[in-house]
Amino acid sequence: MVTPMHLWPSGEGIVEFPDGRRCRGRGLRRPLPDGPDPDFGVYLLGREPAAQRWASRWVRWRDFRLPDSTADALTALREAYDRAATERVEIACGGGVGRTGTALAVLAVMGGIAADDSVTWVRQQYHRRAVETRRQRRWIQQVAGQQD
């Protein structure tokens, strides 16, 4: 499949969902990867991140925890999923594993992966340790019913 110029090429951190949308997951403590900048980012951090050169949303979400507001998180993740159809979207937290993996699992559910399979799927597609806590796994199950 040829990737349109406005979407992510295959590479490290790029997850392709069953519907063809792609999203980049990354850790903000690492240097910005080579390649194009995102068009939109969702940043899952305990503190507001520095301004980006691209459109972004911040979700207050402390390390190893759940987002402070499920409603805010789902609004940002739904926007990310919708925008990923035509734009380069990234999801990022400090290390790029737990919170990012949890968010990618929610996007996988939005993309048609069963909630029960989403953690395994993200671990296979993105990072073997994605979704770090039981609470994060339970949260994915909880919000899966809110994706309609």
NORDA-V760976 format. One record per residue. RES is the residue in one small letter. SS is DSSP state (@ for helix, = for strand, . for the rest). PSI is psi in whole degrees, 0 to 359 (* if undefined). Layout:
BEGIN
res=RES ss=SS psi=PSI
res=RES ss=SS psi=PSI
END
This chain:
BEGIN
res=m ss=. psi=134
res=v ss=. psi=129
res=t ss=. psi=127
res=p ss=. psi=150
res=m ss=. psi=335
res=h ss=. psi=358
res=l ss=. psi=168
res=w ss=. psi=136
res=p ss=. psi=163
res=s ss=. psi=149
res=g ss=. psi=184
res=e ss=. psi=131
res=g ss=. psi=352
res=i ss== psi=125
res=v ss== psi=128
res=e ss== psi=123
res=f ss=. psi=161
res=p ss=. psi=333
res=d ss=. psi=5
res=g ss=. psi=349
res=r ss=. psi=147
res=r ss== psi=148
res=c ss== psi=145
res=r ss== psi=129
res=g ss== psi=144
res=r ss== psi=165
res=g ss== psi=132
res=l ss=. psi=345
res=r ss=. psi=355
res=r ss=. psi=158
res=p ss=. psi=152
res=l ss=. psi=128
res=p ss=. psi=154
res=d ss=. psi=154
res=g ss=. psi=190
res=p ss=. psi=153
res=d ss=. psi=157
res=p ss=. psi=160
res=d ss=. psi=335
res=f ss== psi=141
res=g ss== psi=149
res=v ss== psi=123
res=y ss== psi=121
res=l ss== psi=90
res=l ss== psi=157
res=g ss=. psi=334
res=r ss=. psi=152
res=e ss=. psi=131
res=p ss=. psi=166
res=a ss=. psi=155
res=a ss=. psi=144
res=q ss=. psi=166
res=r ss=. psi=356
res=w ss=. psi=167
res=a ss== psi=144
res=s ss== psi=164
res=r ss== psi=144
res=w ss== psi=131
res=v ss== psi=121
res=r ss== psi=114
res=w ss== psi=103
res=r ss=. psi=152
res=d ss=. psi=135
res=f ss=. psi=13
res=r ss=. psi=192
res=l ss=. psi=163
res=p ss== psi=147
res=d ss=. psi=326
res=s ss=. psi=114
res=t ss=@ psi=320
res=a ss=@ psi=314
res=d ss=@ psi=317
res=a ss=@ psi=314
res=l ss=@ psi=324
res=t ss=@ psi=314
res=a ss=@ psi=319
res=l ss=@ psi=324
res=r ss=@ psi=318
res=e ss=@ psi=317
res=a ss=@ psi=313
res=y ss=@ psi=313
res=d ss=@ psi=316
res=r ss=@ psi=332
res=a ss=. psi=345
res=a ss=. psi=332
res=t ss=. psi=359
res=e ss=. psi=163
res=r ss=. psi=116
res=v ss== psi=139
res=e ss== psi=150
res=i ss== psi=131
res=a ss== psi=149
res=c ss== psi=190
res=g ss=. psi=304
res=g ss=. psi=341
res=g ss=. psi=18
res=v ss=. psi=292
res=g ss=@ psi=296
res=r ss=@ psi=318
res=t ss=@ psi=315
res=g ss=@ psi=320
res=t ss=@ psi=314
res=a ss=@ psi=319
res=l ss=@ psi=325
res=a ss=@ psi=322
res=v ss=@ psi=318
res=l ss=@ psi=323
res=a ss=@ psi=320
res=v ss=@ psi=317
res=m ss=@ psi=328
res=g ss=. psi=3
res=g ss=. psi=356
res=i ss=. psi=136
res=a ss=. psi=141
res=a ss=@ psi=321
res=d ss=@ psi=337
res=d ss=@ psi=353
res=s ss=@ psi=322
res=v ss=@ psi=313
res=t ss=@ psi=317
res=w ss=@ psi=314
res=v ss=@ psi=323
res=r ss=@ psi=326
res=q ss=@ psi=322
res=q ss=@ psi=333
res=y ss=. psi=295
res=h ss=. psi=135
res=r ss=. psi=340
res=r ss=. psi=12
res=a ss=. psi=145
res=v ss=. psi=92
res=e ss=. psi=338
res=t ss=. psi=159
res=r ss=@ psi=322
res=r ss=@ psi=320
res=q ss=@ psi=318
res=r ss=@ psi=317
res=r ss=@ psi=322
res=w ss=@ psi=320
res=i ss=@ psi=314
res=q ss=@ psi=317
res=q ss=@ psi=313
res=v ss=@ psi=346
res=a ss=@ psi=325
res=g ss=. psi=350
res=q ss=. psi=12
res=q ss=. psi=354
res=d ss=. psi=*
END
